């Protein structure tokens, strides 16, 4: 992974940790919806709002259901 991609991944992991109120070290590239009790439907909506704010990306109803892992979020933000 090139440097820019690693920085983006780190920022996504940081946003996820903030939204779920966990340590950033608990978030890996393999982390997915349901891995933490707080990543439920309510936690997911909070995460989507933070992603929009932090990365300036639009997340619509279709996208919300697809962004259920660090990898999927990364691909959406990077794309």
PDB file of N, CA, C and O in Angstrom:
ATOM      1  N   UNK A   1       0.847  -1.171   0.000  1.00  0.00           N
ATOM      2  CA  UNK A   1       0.000   0.000   0.000  1.00  0.00           C
ATOM      3  C   UNK A   1       0.901   1.246   0.000  1.00  0.00           C
ATOM      4  O   UNK A   1       1.816   1.349   0.817  1.00  0.00           O
ATOM      5  N   UNK A   2       0.650   2.162  -0.887  1.00  0.00           N
ATOM      6  CA  UNK A   2       1.491   3.362  -0.925  1.00  0.00           C
ATOM      7  C   UNK A   2       1.200   4.258   0.275  1.00  0.00           C
ATOM      8  O   UNK A   2       0.207   4.073   0.980  1.00  0.00           O
ATOM      9  N   UNK A   3       2.074   5.221   0.490  1.00  0.00           N
ATOM     10  CA  UNK A   3       2.005   6.046   1.694  1.00  0.00           C
ATOM     11  C   UNK A   3       0.665   6.761   1.865  1.00  0.00           C
ATOM     12  O   UNK A   3       0.088   6.747   2.952  1.00  0.00           O
ATOM     13  N   UNK A   4       0.173   7.382   0.802  1.00  0.00           N
ATOM     14  CA  UNK A   4      -1.091   8.103   0.877  1.00  0.00           C
ATOM     15  C   UNK A   4      -2.218   7.163   1.305  1.00  0.00           C
ATOM     16  O   UNK A   4      -3.069   7.533   2.114  1.00  0.00           O
ATOM     17  N   UNK A   5      -2.216   5.956   0.763  1.00  0.00           N
ATOM     18  CA  UNK A   5      -3.258   4.991   1.120  1.00  0.00           C
ATOM     19  C   UNK A   5      -3.182   4.617   2.597  1.00  0.00           C
ATOM     20  O   UNK A   5      -4.210   4.466   3.257  1.00  0.00           O
ATOM     21  N   UNK A   6      -1.976   4.471   3.106  1.00  0.00           N
ATOM     22  CA  UNK A   6      -1.802   4.141   4.519  1.00  0.00           C
ATOM     23  C   UNK A   6      -2.306   5.282   5.392  1.00  0.00           C
ATOM     24  O   UNK A   6      -2.940   5.048   6.421  1.00  0.00           O
ATOM     25  N   UNK A   7      -2.027   6.512   4.984  1.00  0.00           N
ATOM     26  CA  UNK A   7      -2.513   7.672   5.748  1.00  0.00           C
ATOM     27  C   UNK A   7      -4.037   7.716   5.744  1.00  0.00           C
ATOM     28  O   UNK A   7      -4.654   7.996   6.771  1.00  0.00           O
ATOM     29  N   UNK A   8      -4.641   7.443   4.598  1.00  0.00           N
ATOM     30  CA  UNK A   8      -6.099   7.432   4.501  1.00  0.00           C
ATOM     31  C   UNK A   8      -6.679   6.330   5.375  1.00  0.00           C
ATOM     32  O   UNK A   8      -7.654   6.554   6.092  1.00  0.00           O
ATOM     33  N   UNK A   9      -6.096   5.162   5.319  1.00  0.00           N
ATOM     34  CA  UNK A   9      -6.562   4.037   6.141  1.00  0.00           C
ATOM     35  C   UNK A   9      -6.464   4.398   7.618  1.00  0.00           C
ATOM     36  O   UNK A   9      -7.384   4.117   8.386  1.00  0.00           O
ATOM     37  N   UNK A  10      -5.362   5.015   8.022  1.00  0.00           N
ATOM     38  CA  UNK A  10      -5.196   5.420   9.422  1.00  0.00           C
ATOM     39  C   UNK A  10      -6.263   6.427   9.834  1.00  0.00           C
ATOM     40  O   UNK A  10      -6.786   6.355  10.946  1.00  0.00           O
ATOM     41  N   UNK A  11      -6.589   7.362   8.952  1.00  0.00           N
ATOM     42  CA  UNK A  11      -7.609   8.362   9.277  1.00  0.00           C
ATOM     43  C   UNK A  11      -8.990   7.697   9.398  1.00  0.00           C
ATOM     44  O   UNK A  11      -9.768   8.040  10.288  1.00  0.00           O
ATOM     45  N   UNK A  12      -9.285   6.760   8.515  1.00  0.00           N
ATOM     46  CA  UNK A  12     -10.559   6.028   8.590  1.00  0.00           C
ATOM     47  C   UNK A  12     -10.638   5.262   9.906  1.00  0.00           C
ATOM     48  O   UNK A  12     -11.670   5.278  10.576  1.00  0.00           O
ATOM     49  N   UNK A  13      -9.560   4.598  10.271  1.00  0.00           N
ATOM     50  CA  UNK A  13      -9.542   3.855  11.527  1.00  0.00           C
ATOM     51  C   UNK A  13      -9.737   4.796  12.715  1.00  0.00           C
ATOM     52  O   UNK A  13     -10.407   4.441  13.685  1.00  0.00           O
ATOM     53  N   UNK A  14      -9.161   5.984  12.643  1.00  0.00           N
ATOM     54  CA  UNK A  14      -9.312   6.968  13.704  1.00  0.00           C
ATOM     55  C   UNK A  14     -10.760   7.447  13.819  1.00  0.00           C
ATOM     56  O   UNK A  14     -11.287   7.572  14.925  1.00  0.00           O
ATOM     57  N   UNK A  15     -11.403   7.714  12.681  1.00  0.00           N
ATOM     58  CA  UNK A  15     -12.805   8.143  12.678  1.00  0.00           C
ATOM     59  C   UNK A  15     -13.698   7.031  13.235  1.00  0.00           C
ATOM     60  O   UNK A  15     -14.617   7.286  14.013  1.00  0.00           O
ATOM     61  N   UNK A  16     -13.411   5.803  12.824  1.00  0.00           N
ATOM     62  CA  UNK A  16     -14.186   4.662  13.316  1.00  0.00           C
ATOM     63  C   UNK A  16     -14.039   4.529  14.832  1.00  0.00           C
ATOM     64  O   UNK A  16     -15.027   4.313  15.535  1.00  0.00           O
ATOM     65  N   UNK A  17     -12.824   4.654  15.331  1.00  0.00           N
ATOM     66  CA  UNK A  17     -12.580   4.568  16.772  1.00  0.00           C
ATOM     67  C   UNK A  17     -13.331   5.670  17.511  1.00  0.00           C
ATOM     68  O   UNK A  17     -13.899   5.438  18.578  1.00  0.00           O
ATOM     69  N   UNK A  18     -13.328   6.870  16.934  1.00  0.00           N
ATOM     70  CA  UNK A  18     -14.047   7.998  17.542  1.00  0.00           C
ATOM     71  C   UNK A  18     -15.547   7.712  17.585  1.00  0.00           C
ATOM     72  O   UNK A  18     -16.190   7.927  18.612  1.00  0.00           O
ATOM     73  N   UNK A  19     -16.100   7.235  16.487  1.00  0.00           N
ATOM     74  CA  UNK A  19     -17.539   6.978  16.411  1.00  0.00           C
ATOM     75  C   UNK A  19     -17.961   5.864  17.372  1.00  0.00           C
ATOM     76  O   UNK A  19     -19.019   5.943  17.996  1.00  0.00           O
ATOM     77  N   UNK A  20     -17.134   4.835  17.484  1.00  0.00           N
ATOM     78  CA  UNK A  20     -17.488   3.675  18.301  1.00  0.00           C
ATOM     79  C   UNK A  20     -16.985   3.786  19.737  1.00  0.00           C
ATOM     80  O   UNK A  20     -17.271   2.936  20.581  1.00  0.00           O
ATOM     81  N   UNK A  21     -16.219   4.867  19.996  1.00  0.00           N
ATOM     82  CA  UNK A  21     -15.667   5.083  21.328  1.00  0.00           C
ATOM     83  C   UNK A  21     -14.817   3.897  21.791  1.00  0.00           C
ATOM     84  O   UNK A  21     -14.985   3.373  22.892  1.00  0.00           O
ATOM     85  N   UNK A  22     -13.899   3.495  20.905  1.00  0.00           N
ATOM     86  CA  UNK A  22     -12.923   2.443  21.214  1.00  0.00           C
ATOM     87  C   UNK A  22     -11.536   2.985  20.896  1.00  0.00           C
ATOM     88  O   UNK A  22     -11.405   4.047  20.287  1.00  0.00           O
ATOM     89  N   UNK A  23     -10.516   2.267  21.302  1.00  0.00           N
ATOM     90  CA  UNK A  23      -9.140   2.658  20.987  1.00  0.00           C
ATOM     91  C   UNK A  23      -8.882   2.418  19.505  1.00  0.00           C
ATOM     92  O   UNK A  23      -9.355   1.437  18.931  1.00  0.00           O
ATOM     93  N   UNK A  24      -8.128   3.322  18.897  1.00  0.00           N
ATOM     94  CA  UNK A  24      -7.816   3.171  17.471  1.00  0.00           C
ATOM     95  C   UNK A  24      -7.049   1.872  17.225  1.00  0.00           C
ATOM     96  O   UNK A  24      -7.135   1.298  16.139  1.00  0.00           O
ATOM     97  N   UNK A  25      -6.302   1.408  18.222  1.00  0.00           N
ATOM     98  CA  UNK A  25      -5.557   0.150  18.079  1.00  0.00           C
ATOM     99  C   UNK A  25      -6.488  -1.062  18.021  1.00  0.00           C
ATOM    100  O   UNK A  25      -6.069  -2.148  17.619  1.00  0.00           O
ATOM    101  N   UNK A  26      -7.747  -0.881  18.421  1.00  0.00           N
ATOM    102  CA  UNK A  26      -8.734  -1.972  18.335  1.00  0.00           C
ATOM    103  C   UNK A  26      -9.311  -2.115  16.929  1.00  0.00           C
ATOM    104  O   UNK A  26      -9.977  -3.105  16.627  1.00  0.00           O
ATOM    105  N   UNK A  27      -9.055  -1.123  16.066  1.00  0.00           N
ATOM    106  CA  UNK A  27      -9.602  -1.120  14.707  1.00  0.00           C
ATOM    107  C   UNK A  27      -8.530  -1.599  13.743  1.00  0.00           C
ATOM    108  O   UNK A  27      -7.431  -1.046  13.700  1.00  0.00           O
ATOM    109  N   UNK A  28      -8.852  -2.626  12.974  1.00  0.00           N
ATOM    110  CA  UNK A  28      -7.917  -3.134  11.968  1.00  0.00           C
ATOM    111  C   UNK A  28      -8.565  -2.991  10.589  1.00  0.00           C
ATOM    112  O   UNK A  28      -9.756  -2.696  10.496  1.00  0.00           O
ATOM    113  N   UNK A  29      -7.796  -3.196   9.525  1.00  0.00           N
ATOM    114  CA  UNK A  29      -8.392  -3.151   8.183  1.00  0.00           C
ATOM    115  C   UNK A  29      -9.487  -4.205   7.980  1.00  0.00           C
ATOM    116  O   UNK A  29     -10.291  -4.091   7.055  1.00  0.00           O
ATOM    117  N   UNK A  30      -9.519  -5.221   8.833  1.00  0.00           N
ATOM    118  CA  UNK A  30     -10.524  -6.292   8.720  1.00  0.00           C
ATOM    119  C   UNK A  30     -11.762  -6.038   9.573  1.00  0.00           C
ATOM    120  O   UNK A  30     -12.717  -6.812   9.511  1.00  0.00           O
ATOM    121  N   UNK A  31     -11.766  -4.969  10.367  1.00  0.00           N
ATOM    122  CA  UNK A  31     -12.899  -4.669  11.240  1.00  0.00           C
ATOM    123  C   UNK A  31     -14.166  -4.464  10.409  1.00  0.00           C
ATOM    124  O   UNK A  31     -14.141  -3.826   9.356  1.00  0.00           O
ATOM    125  N   UNK A  32     -15.279  -5.022  10.908  1.00  0.00           N
ATOM    126  CA  UNK A  32     -16.549  -4.944  10.167  1.00  0.00           C
ATOM    127  C   UNK A  32     -17.712  -4.732  11.134  1.00  0.00           C
ATOM    128  O   UNK A  32     -17.594  -4.917  12.345  1.00  0.00           O
ATOM    129  N   UNK A  33     -18.834  -4.337  10.546  1.00  0.00           N
ATOM    130  CA  UNK A  33     -20.085  -4.126  11.288  1.00  0.00           C
ATOM    131  C   UNK A  33     -20.347  -5.325  12.185  1.00  0.00           C
ATOM    132  O   UNK A  33     -20.270  -6.473  11.748  1.00  0.00           O
ATOM    133  N   UNK A  34     -20.657  -5.045  13.444  1.00  0.00           N
ATOM    134  CA  UNK A  34     -20.962  -6.112  14.387  1.00  0.00           C
ATOM    135  C   UNK A  34     -19.766  -6.595  15.190  1.00  0.00           C
ATOM    136  O   UNK A  34     -19.934  -7.354  16.144  1.00  0.00           O
ATOM    137  N   UNK A  35     -18.552  -6.167  14.820  1.00  0.00           N
ATOM    138  CA  UNK A  35     -17.368  -6.589  15.577  1.00  0.00           C
ATOM    139  C   UNK A  35     -17.345  -5.988  16.982  1.00  0.00           C
ATOM    140  O   UNK A  35     -16.725  -6.539  17.891  1.00  0.00           O
ATOM    141  N   UNK A  36     -18.020  -4.866  17.149  1.00  0.00           N
ATOM    142  CA  UNK A  36     -18.142  -4.217  18.451  1.00  0.00           C
ATOM    143  C   UNK A  36     -19.629  -4.054  18.745  1.00  0.00           C
ATOM    144  O   UNK A  36     -20.404  -3.753  17.837  1.00  0.00           O
ATOM    145  N   UNK A  37     -20.040  -4.245  19.994  1.00  0.00           N
ATOM    146  CA  UNK A  37     -21.464  -4.088  20.326  1.00  0.00           C
ATOM    147  C   UNK A  37     -22.005  -2.716  19.938  1.00  0.00           C
ATOM    148  O   UNK A  37     -23.170  -2.592  19.561  1.00  0.00           O
ATOM    149  N   UNK A  38     -21.166  -1.688  20.026  1.00  0.00           N
ATOM    150  CA  UNK A  38     -21.621  -0.340  19.700  1.00  0.00           C
ATOM    151  C   UNK A  38     -21.699  -0.073  18.192  1.00  0.00           C
ATOM    152  O   UNK A  38     -22.243   0.950  17.776  1.00  0.00           O
ATOM    153  N   UNK A  39     -21.155  -0.991  17.365  1.00  0.00           N
ATOM    154  CA  UNK A  39     -21.332  -0.828  15.918  1.00  0.00           C
ATOM    155  C   UNK A  39     -22.617  -1.554  15.526  1.00  0.00           C
ATOM    156  O   UNK A  39     -22.614  -2.558  14.815  1.00  0.00           O
ATOM    157  N   UNK A  40     -23.709  -0.992  16.028  1.00  0.00           N
ATOM    158  CA  UNK A  40     -25.049  -1.459  15.694  1.00  0.00           C
ATOM    159  C   UNK A  40     -25.660  -0.437  14.743  1.00  0.00           C
ATOM    160  O   UNK A  40     -24.937   0.394  14.194  1.00  0.00           O
ATOM    161  N   UNK A  41     -26.957  -0.478  14.539  1.00  0.00           N
ATOM    162  CA  UNK A  41     -27.571   0.442  13.574  1.00  0.00           C
ATOM    163  C   UNK A  41     -27.401   1.903  13.981  1.00  0.00           C
ATOM    164  O   UNK A  41     -27.156   2.757  13.129  1.00  0.00           O
ATOM    165  N   UNK A  42     -27.527   2.198  15.271  1.00  0.00           N
ATOM    166  CA  UNK A  42     -27.348   3.573  15.738  1.00  0.00           C
ATOM    167  C   UNK A  42     -25.889   4.017  15.605  1.00  0.00           C
ATOM    168  O   UNK A  42     -25.613   5.122  15.137  1.00  0.00           O
ATOM    169  N   UNK A  43     -24.973   3.165  16.012  1.00  0.00           N
ATOM    170  CA  UNK A  43     -23.550   3.451  15.880  1.00  0.00           C
ATOM    171  C   UNK A  43     -23.153   3.620  14.423  1.00  0.00           C
ATOM    172  O   UNK A  43     -22.282   4.426  14.096  1.00  0.00           O
ATOM    173  N   UNK A  44     -23.797   2.852  13.550  1.00  0.00           N
ATOM    174  CA  UNK A  44     -23.506   2.937  12.117  1.00  0.00           C
ATOM    175  C   UNK A  44     -23.909   4.296  11.560  1.00  0.00           C
ATOM    176  O   UNK A  44     -23.185   4.875  10.750  1.00  0.00           O
ATOM    177  N   UNK A  45     -25.056   4.807  11.989  1.00  0.00           N
ATOM    178  CA  UNK A  45     -25.503   6.115  11.515  1.00  0.00           C
ATOM    179  C   UNK A  45     -24.563   7.214  12.008  1.00  0.00           C
ATOM    180  O   UNK A  45     -24.246   8.140  11.261  1.00  0.00           O
ATOM    181  N   UNK A  46     -24.121   7.117  13.249  1.00  0.00           N
ATOM    182  CA  UNK A  46     -23.170   8.095  13.778  1.00  0.00           C
ATOM    183  C   UNK A  46     -21.867   8.053  12.979  1.00  0.00           C
ATOM    184  O   UNK A  46     -21.282   9.090  12.667  1.00  0.00           O
ATOM    185  N   UNK A  47     -21.429   6.850  12.660  1.00  0.00           N
ATOM    186  CA  UNK A  47     -20.218   6.693  11.851  1.00  0.00           C
ATOM    187  C   UNK A  47     -20.385   7.321  10.473  1.00  0.00           C
ATOM    188  O   UNK A  47     -19.473   7.991   9.989  1.00  0.00           O
ATOM    189  N   UNK A  48     -21.533   7.118   9.835  1.00  0.00           N
ATOM    190  CA  UNK A  48     -21.767   7.679   8.501  1.00  0.00           C
ATOM    191  C   UNK A  48     -21.709   9.208   8.532  1.00  0.00           C
ATOM    192  O   UNK A  48     -21.154   9.833   7.628  1.00  0.00           O
ATOM    193  N   UNK A  49     -22.282   9.803   9.575  1.00  0.00           N
ATOM    194  CA  UNK A  49     -22.260  11.266   9.712  1.00  0.00           C
ATOM    195  C   UNK A  49     -20.819  11.753   9.878  1.00  0.00           C
ATOM    196  O   UNK A  49     -20.417  12.737   9.257  1.00  0.00           O
ATOM    197  N   UNK A  50     -20.053  11.069  10.708  1.00  0.00           N
ATOM    198  CA  UNK A  50     -18.655  11.453  10.902  1.00  0.00           C
ATOM    199  C   UNK A  50     -17.845  11.306   9.616  1.00  0.00           C
ATOM    200  O   UNK A  50     -17.000  12.150   9.315  1.00  0.00           O
ATOM    201  N   UNK A  51     -18.097  10.244   8.859  1.00  0.00           N
ATOM    202  CA  UNK A  51     -17.381  10.050   7.590  1.00  0.00           C
ATOM    203  C   UNK A  51     -17.681  11.182   6.619  1.00  0.00           C
ATOM    204  O   UNK A  51     -16.781  11.691   5.950  1.00  0.00           O
ATOM    205  N   UNK A  52     -18.945  11.573   6.543  1.00  0.00           N
ATOM    206  CA  UNK A  52     -19.313  12.689   5.665  1.00  0.00           C
ATOM    207  C   UNK A  52     -18.590  13.964   6.089  1.00  0.00           C
ATOM    208  O   UNK A  52     -18.069  14.698   5.249  1.00  0.00           O
ATOM    209  N   UNK A  53     -18.561  14.222   7.389  1.00  0.00           N
ATOM    210  CA  UNK A  53     -17.917  15.437   7.907  1.00  0.00           C
ATOM    211  C   UNK A  53     -16.404  15.411   7.688  1.00  0.00           C
ATOM    212  O   UNK A  53     -15.823  16.399   7.237  1.00  0.00           O
ATOM    213  N   UNK A  54     -15.777  14.297   8.002  1.00  0.00           N
ATOM    214  CA  UNK A  54     -14.321  14.210   7.967  1.00  0.00           C
ATOM    215  C   UNK A  54     -13.742  14.131   6.555  1.00  0.00           C
ATOM    216  O   UNK A  54     -12.656  14.649   6.294  1.00  0.00           O
ATOM    217  N   UNK A  55     -14.473  13.477   5.644  1.00  0.00           N
ATOM    218  CA  UNK A  55     -13.921  13.234   4.310  1.00  0.00           C
ATOM    219  C   UNK A  55     -14.647  13.985   3.203  1.00  0.00           C
ATOM    220  O   UNK A  55     -14.227  13.943   2.047  1.00  0.00           O
ATOM    221  N   UNK A  56     -15.740  14.675   3.549  1.00  0.00           N
ATOM    222  CA  UNK A  56     -16.472  15.422   2.539  1.00  0.00           C
ATOM    223  C   UNK A  56     -17.083  14.542   1.461  1.00  0.00           C
ATOM    224  O   UNK A  56     -17.240  14.971   0.317  1.00  0.00           O
ATOM    225  N   UNK A  57     -17.430  13.305   1.826  1.00  0.00           N
ATOM    226  CA  UNK A  57     -18.063  12.385   0.877  1.00  0.00           C
ATOM    227  C   UNK A  57     -19.558  12.355   1.136  1.00  0.00           C
ATOM    228  O   UNK A  57     -20.011  12.565   2.261  1.00  0.00           O
ATOM    229  N   UNK A  58     -20.311  12.094   0.089  1.00  0.00           N
ATOM    230  CA  UNK A  58     -21.757  11.957   0.243  1.00  0.00           C
ATOM    231  C   UNK A  58     -22.075  10.487   0.473  1.00  0.00           C
ATOM    232  O   UNK A  58     -21.576   9.611  -0.233  1.00  0.00           O
ATOM    233  N   UNK A  59     -22.897  10.237   1.455  1.00  0.00           N
ATOM    234  CA  UNK A  59     -23.322   8.873   1.757  1.00  0.00           C
ATOM    235  C   UNK A  59     -24.837   8.854   1.688  1.00  0.00           C
ATOM    236  O   UNK A  59     -25.516   9.476   2.505  1.00  0.00           O
ATOM    237  N   UNK A  60     -25.361   8.134   0.702  1.00  0.00           N
ATOM    238  CA  UNK A  60     -26.814   8.057   0.525  1.00  0.00           C
ATOM    239  C   UNK A  60     -27.352   6.741   1.089  1.00  0.00           C
ATOM    240  O   UNK A  60     -26.597   5.927   1.620  1.00  0.00           O
ATOM    241  N   UNK A  61     -28.643   6.549   0.969  1.00  0.00           N
ATOM    242  CA  UNK A  61     -29.295   5.364   1.553  1.00  0.00           C
ATOM    243  C   UNK A  61     -28.701   4.056   1.017  1.00  0.00           C
ATOM    244  O   UNK A  61     -28.540   3.097   1.772  1.00  0.00           O
ATOM    245  N   UNK A  62     -28.378   4.012  -0.267  1.00  0.00           N
ATOM    246  CA  UNK A  62     -27.785   2.795  -0.835  1.00  0.00           C
ATOM    247  C   UNK A  62     -26.387   2.556  -0.292  1.00  0.00           C
ATOM    248  O   UNK A  62     -26.012   1.425   0.016  1.00  0.00           O
ATOM    249  N   UNK A  63     -25.632   3.622  -0.178  1.00  0.00           N
ATOM    250  CA  UNK A  63     -24.249   3.511   0.283  1.00  0.00           C
ATOM    251  C   UNK A  63     -24.173   3.094   1.746  1.00  0.00           C
ATOM    252  O   UNK A  63     -23.284   2.333   2.131  1.00  0.00           O
ATOM    253  N   UNK A  64     -25.091   3.584   2.554  1.00  0.00           N
ATOM    254  CA  UNK A  64     -25.086   3.261   3.985  1.00  0.00           C
ATOM    255  C   UNK A  64     -25.047   1.755   4.210  1.00  0.00           C
ATOM    256  O   UNK A  64     -24.329   1.273   5.086  1.00  0.00           O
ATOM    257  N   UNK A  65     -25.818   1.013   3.421  1.00  0.00           N
ATOM    258  CA  UNK A  65     -25.888  -0.436   3.607  1.00  0.00           C
ATOM    259  C   UNK A  65     -24.647  -1.157   3.080  1.00  0.00           C
ATOM    260  O   UNK A  65     -24.423  -2.324   3.400  1.00  0.00           O
ATOM    261  N   UNK A  66     -23.841  -0.465   2.273  1.00  0.00           N
ATOM    262  CA  UNK A  66     -22.623  -1.082   1.723  1.00  0.00           C
ATOM    263  C   UNK A  66     -21.401  -0.828   2.594  1.00  0.00           C
ATOM    264  O   UNK A  66     -20.452  -1.612   2.569  1.00  0.00           O
ATOM    265  N   UNK A  67     -21.409   0.248   3.359  1.00  0.00           N
ATOM    266  CA  UNK A  67     -20.227   0.639   4.131  1.00  0.00           C
ATOM    267  C   UNK A  67     -20.203  -0.055   5.486  1.00  0.00           C
ATOM    268  O   UNK A  67     -20.351   0.583   6.529  1.00  0.00           O
ATOM    269  N   UNK A  68     -20.017  -1.355   5.454  1.00  0.00           N
ATOM    270  CA  UNK A  68     -20.100  -2.159   6.668  1.00  0.00           C
ATOM    271  C   UNK A  68     -18.762  -2.791   7.073  1.00  0.00           C
ATOM    272  O   UNK A  68     -18.726  -3.732   7.866  1.00  0.00           O
ATOM    273  N   UNK A  69     -17.666  -2.260   6.518  1.00  0.00           N
ATOM    274  CA  UNK A  69     -16.343  -2.727   6.917  1.00  0.00           C
ATOM    275  C   UNK A  69     -15.341  -1.611   6.668  1.00  0.00           C
ATOM    276  O   UNK A  69     -15.606  -0.684   5.903  1.00  0.00           O
ATOM    277  N   UNK A  70     -14.200  -1.705   7.314  1.00  0.00           N
ATOM    278  CA  UNK A  70     -13.140  -0.724   7.084  1.00  0.00           C
ATOM    279  C   UNK A  70     -12.763  -0.731   5.605  1.00  0.00           C
ATOM    280  O   UNK A  70     -12.559   0.325   5.005  1.00  0.00           O
ATOM    281  N   UNK A  71     -12.671  -1.917   5.025  1.00  0.00           N
ATOM    282  CA  UNK A  71     -12.295  -2.031   3.605  1.00  0.00           C
ATOM    283  C   UNK A  71     -13.317  -1.323   2.694  1.00  0.00           C
ATOM    284  O   UNK A  71     -12.935  -0.588   1.784  1.00  0.00           O
ATOM    285  N   UNK A  72     -14.594  -1.548   2.944  1.00  0.00           N
ATOM    286  CA  UNK A  72     -15.638  -0.914   2.114  1.00  0.00           C
ATOM    287  C   UNK A  72     -15.622   0.608   2.278  1.00  0.00           C
ATOM    288  O   UNK A  72     -15.783   1.348   1.307  1.00  0.00           O
ATOM    289  N   UNK A  73     -15.426   1.062   3.515  1.00  0.00           N
ATOM    290  CA  UNK A  73     -15.349   2.498   3.768  1.00  0.00           C
ATOM    291  C   UNK A  73     -14.136   3.077   3.059  1.00  0.00           C
ATOM    292  O   UNK A  73     -14.223   4.134   2.434  1.00  0.00           O
ATOM    293  N   UNK A  74     -13.010   2.389   3.155  1.00  0.00           N
ATOM    294  CA  UNK A  74     -11.794   2.843   2.490  1.00  0.00           C
ATOM    295  C   UNK A  74     -12.011   2.989   0.990  1.00  0.00           C
ATOM    296  O   UNK A  74     -11.652   4.009   0.402  1.00  0.00           O
ATOM    297  N   UNK A  75     -12.593   1.974   0.375  1.00  0.00           N
ATOM    298  CA  UNK A  75     -12.825   2.012  -1.079  1.00  0.00           C
ATOM    299  C   UNK A  75     -13.751   3.162  -1.461  1.00  0.00           C
ATOM    300  O   UNK A  75     -13.539   3.809  -2.486  1.00  0.00           O
ATOM    301  N   UNK A  76     -14.775   3.426  -0.649  1.00  0.00           N
ATOM    302  CA  UNK A  76     -15.707   4.510  -0.938  1.00  0.00           C
ATOM    303  C   UNK A  76     -15.013   5.868  -0.826  1.00  0.00           C
ATOM    304  O   UNK A  76     -15.159   6.720  -1.701  1.00  0.00           O
ATOM    305  N   UNK A  77     -14.270   6.059   0.240  1.00  0.00           N
ATOM    306  CA  UNK A  77     -13.597   7.337   0.468  1.00  0.00           C
ATOM    307  C   UNK A  77     -12.485   7.561  -0.563  1.00  0.00           C
ATOM    308  O   UNK A  77     -12.328   8.670  -1.075  1.00  0.00           O
ATOM    309  N   UNK A  78     -11.729   6.528  -0.861  1.00  0.00           N
ATOM    310  CA  UNK A  78     -10.631   6.642  -1.819  1.00  0.00           C
ATOM    311  C   UNK A  78     -11.134   6.851  -3.242  1.00  0.00           C
ATOM    312  O   UNK A  78     -10.478   7.498  -4.058  1.00  0.00           O
ATOM    313  N   UNK A  79     -12.310   6.292  -3.526  1.00  0.00           N
ATOM    314  CA  UNK A  79     -12.878   6.382  -4.868  1.00  0.00           C
ATOM    315  C   UNK A  79     -13.419   7.733  -5.140  1.00  0.00           C
ATOM    316  O   UNK A  79     -13.936   7.983  -6.229  1.00  0.00           O
TER     317      UNK A  79
END
